[in-house]
Amino acid sequence: MKSAAVAIVGAAETTELGKIPGMSQIQLHADAALNALQDAGLTLSDIDGVATAGESPTAVAHYLGIAPNWVDGTAVGGCSFMLHVRHATAAIEAGLCHTVLITHGESGRSNVGRAGRAAAPASLSGQFEAPYGGMGPTTSFTLPVLRFLKDTGTSIEQLASVVVSQRQWAMKNPRATLQTPITIDEVLSDRVIAYPFTKSMCCLVTDGGGALILTTAERAVDFPQKPVYLLGSGESTETPMISQMRDVTSSRAFRMSGARAFESAGITHSDVDHLMIYDAFAHLPLYGLEDLGFCTRGQAGAMIASGETSPGGSLPLNTNGGGLSYMHSGMYGMYALQESVRQVRGSAAAQIKDVNISVCHGVGGMFAASGTIVMSGSRFR
């Protein structure tokens, strides 16, 4: 019988989400951290491990007044926080630390205290992609999406159905940025950003953050919130340049990360009650469903269009509304993790009945990296 050794005992987002011009990026980290500490019934003096991305763990620890025994500054894009959870689990199991704080804060909309992210001219992408017109996700993702649609037979209407499905979840969430219904026709007639993406298919640009607190499973029962046990995890990378992917219609990092997470957790797809797939753009849930093995090649579009992942469907997906409708500050992985925790705890705005296992899957960069976390309400599997 598999037994989880580590659990999440604190989880919270920033007090506000959306547009927060009165707080700098480091303040968003601190706000999320203090909210997570309150959620766990802990103080800063209880923390002996710090992990973060966007800011350095040195800056966050200094700002909060923590003297950590263990730090992790892994930065591979929006899924960095999935990797932090995995690394913190290993560190706690190894006895390197006992109570880890993972923070995220990003002034994605207001740009207060946020560093720029332009590709350096001498970098690989600066030399071999930027000169040909790649100017960030909205343009870099278009090549793989068009090839995916062509090779799999997925229609642009099915791509638009991702937006419609996730908006249905957002309508149940008072914290969601966008809460009005939307139709496939409205998605397709929205302003074109970079074909085939219309504005509705692109992530929100907001301010906010979140934080998690991890400790040993033995201690987890002593905290005020229901423990969320970490059954398994996976991580991988492929390439910093989307043009160098082995196959632009399938993510090798997704496949490797997901397979390792399922294997280490000892679960099958039929065990999964709830799923979060990082959705900076509408195509990512399609890739995620196929690369994680929830459907066969070319079937993800039909799966979502049929309502299988929508409210009332058999596989609830992105139940907070996702990066398309809930919020997206630039590095979305923390918010996906927060929703998985809420669903397992039974405290989500759009709560699914009897969630025991939630899989949370993230992407970093343009298919550059991936992290997958399997959470459960039960310590033993």
N, C-alpha and C positions, 0 to 999 in steps of 0.2 A: 504493500500500500504506500502510495506517495504521500509525503507530508510536507506542507509548505513551511519554510523556516523563517520567512519574513512576511510582514503585513503592513499595509498602509493604515495608519491610525489617525492621520490628520489630512484634510483636503479642503481647500477653499480657493476661490478666485478673488480678485480685487473687489473692493466694495462697490465700485462702479465699473461698467463696461461700456465701450462706445467711444465717446469723445471726452477726453479728460485733459484739457490744456493746463490745468493747475497743478499737475504732478509730473515730475521728471521720470525718466525710465527707471532709475535706481529707486525712486520712491514707490513706483508700482511694484517692484520686487519686494520692498519692505512691507507694503500694505498687504500683499498676498501672503507673505510669510507670517505676519502677525495674525491674520485671519485664520491661517492653518493652525498656528499654535493655539489659538483660542478654541478651535474646533477639537483639538486633541487634549486640551487641558494642560498644556505644557508652557514653559517659559523658555526664553532664549538660552538660559544657562543649561538647559537639558540637552541642547543640540551639540553633538560632537562630530558631525559630518555635514559638509555643504557641497551641493552640486548645482550648477547653473549653466546657461548659455545666453548669449546676447550681451550680458555683462560677464565679467570674470568672477570666479568664486572668491578671489582675493578681495575684489571690490565689495561684493555682497557681504562676505564675512566681516569685513572692516566696518561697513555701514551699519550692520546690525550688532556689532560688538561681540562676535563669536570667535573663539579660538579653537578651530577644528583640529581633530586628529587625522581627518581624511577629507580630501577635496577631489572634485572631478569637474573639469572645465571642457569636457567633450563638446565640440561644436560641429555638427554635421548638418545643420539646417533645422527645419521644423520638427524632425523626429528626435532631436537631441535628448529630449526629456524622457522618451521611451528608453534610450540607452542609459540615461542616468538612473532610471529605476532598476534596470538590469545590473548595472555596475554597483549601485548601492546595495542591492540584494547580496551580491557576491562579497562585498566588503563587510557587511554585517555578519554573514555566515562565516567569514574568515576571522572575525573578531577584531577587525581593524577599527571599527567604530560601533556604536550601539544605537544611535538615534540620528537619522539623516534628514536634513531639510533640502528639498529640491525646489528651486524658485524659478519663476519666469515673470518678466515684466517687459512690456514693449510699448513705446509711444509711437505706434505705427501710423496713426492719423495725425497727431499733433506735432510729432517730431521734436519733443522736448527732451534734450539730453540723449539723443539717439545718434549713433555714429553712422556715417554713410556706408553703402555696400557696393559701390561700383567696382567692377572687375578691374584689377590692376592690368595695365597694358602688357606687361611682360608675363602675365599668368597664361596658363594653357588656354582658357576660354577667351582671355583678352587678345591672344594672338590668332586663334583659329576659329572662333565663332563670332565674337563681337564685330569684327570688320565686315561680316556678311549679313548684318542686320539683326542678330539676336540681341534683344534689349530687355532681358529679364523673362519671367515666367510667361507673360501673355503672348510673347512671340516665340520663345523657345519651345513651349509645349505644343505649338500648332502642328509641327512636322509629325511627331509621333501620333497625335490624335487623328490627323487625316489618314495616315497609314493604317491606324487601328480600325477606323470606320470602314475603310476599303477592304482590308484583309479579312475582317470578321463578319462583314455584312451588317454591322450595326448601323442603324439609321440615325440621322441627325435629330429626328423626333425622339428616339430613345435616349440620345444624349441629353436632350432637353428635359426628359422625364426625371432625370436625377434631380434637377432643380425643383421640379414640381413635388416630388416625393419628400424632399427634405424641408420644403416650405410647409408641408402638412405637419411635420414634427415641430417646426418653429412656432406654428400657430398655437401650440399647446404650452409654449415656454414664455413666461412673462419677461424673462431677461433677454430674449432674442431680439436682435436688431430689426429684422424684417418679419412681420407677423401677418401680412395680408396674403390671401390666396393668390396663386399664379397658375396660369394654364400653359400648355405646351406652345400654343400660338403666341401667347404674350412673351414667352422666353425667346422664341425664334424671331419675333418682330422687334425685340429690344435692340438698342444701339449696338452695332458690330464693333468689337474692340480689335480683334485679330481673328480672321476667319479660321475655324468655325465658331469661335467664341463670341457670344453676345455678352453684354454687361451682366446679365443674370447668371451666366455660366462662370463668371469670375468671382473670386472670393471678395469678401468685404475688406475694408481697410479701417481698422479701429484701434483704440488704445485699450490696454488691460493687462491682466496677468493672472497667475495662479501659483499655488504651492502645494507640495505634498510632504508628508512626514512618514518615514518608514522606521520600523524597529523590529525586534525579534517577535516571532509568533507567540512565544511563551509569555511575553509581556503584553501582547496585544489585547488580551481579554480584560486588562485592568484600565482601559481607556473608556471615555464616555460614549464614543461612537462604535458602531458595529465594525469589527475588523474586516478588512478586505485583503485576503491572502493572495500572495503572488505565487501562482502555480508553475509558471513557465515563461520563457522569454527567448527572443532571438534578435540578431542584428546582422547587418551586412552592408557593403557598399558595392558600387559598380564603377562609375566613372564621373568625373566632374564635368564632362561635356556630353550633352545629350546626343550629339552627333556621333559619339563613339560607343553608344550602346550596341551590344551584340544584336539585339532585336528591339526596335523602338516600339513594338506592339506588346511587349511583355517585359516586366522588370525582373532581372535576375536577383537584385537585392530583395525585392518583395518575396520572391519564391524561396530564397534561402532563409530569410528572417522568419517568415511565416512557418516554414517546415520545421525549423529548429524550435520555435515556440510551442507548436503543437506536440512535437516529440517530447520535449522536456516537461510539458504539463501532463502528458499521458492522456490527451483527449483526442476525440475525433470531431468532425464537423457537426455531427448530430448532437454533440454535447453542448454546443454553443447556443446560449439563450439570447445573446445581445452582441452586436458588432458595431465598432467604430472604425471607420476608414477615413483617414485624413483626406479632406476634399477641398484643397485650395482652388481647384477647378473641377468642372463637372465630370471630366473623364476619369478622375482618380478612383472613384468607387467602382467603375467598370473594370479597371485594371486590378484593383484590389480583390474583387470578388472572384475573378478568374485566376489570378496568380496565387491567391491563398487556397484555391481549390473548392470554393463554395458553389461553383458551377463550371460547366465545361466551356471550352474555347468558343467564343462568339455568342454566348448565352446571357451575359451579364445585362446587356441592354434590355432584352426581353424580360428578364427577371425583375428588373426595377420597374419597367413600364407596366408590368402586370399587377403591381402593387404588393409584391411579395416582401419588399423592404419597408413599405409604408405603414402607417398606423393600421393595426388589424392584420398585418401580414405575418408570415411564419418566421421571418428573419428580420427583426427590427434593426435598422441601420441608421446611424448618425441621428440619434433620437433627441439631441439638443437643437437640431437644425443645421448643424455643421458649419464649416467655414463659409458656406454660401449664404446662410440666413441667420446663424446665431451670432458669431463674431469671428474675426480673423485679424490678428494684429501683425501678422507677418510670419510668426513661428507658431503654428496652430497646435502642435502636438500636446501641449499641456492641457488645452481645453478638451481635447478628446479623452485624455486620461481622467480628467475631472468628471466627465459624464459617465465613463465606465464605473468609476468609484460610486457615483450617486446611484446608478442603476443597481449595482450589487448591494449597496446599503439599503435600497428601497426608498430613497429620498428624492428621486429625479422629478422634474416638473411633468414630464410625460413618462411616468413610471410604467415599466413593463411588469406584468405579473410573474412572480416566482423566478426572478433572475438569479441564477447561481453562478453561471460562468459567462464572463464578458471578455471578448477579444478586442484589443485596442491596437490598431495598426497605423504606423506613420511613415511618411516619406520625408526625405531631406533633400533640398535642392531640386533640380529637375531630374528625378529618378536617380540621384546620386547616392543616396543612402536610405536605409530602412530600419525600423525597429518595431517589434511586435511584443505585446505584453498580454499574458493570460491571467485574469483575475477571477477570484472565486469567493463566495461567501462561506465556503467550507474549507477547513484547513487540510482535511484528509481526502485523498482522491482514490 
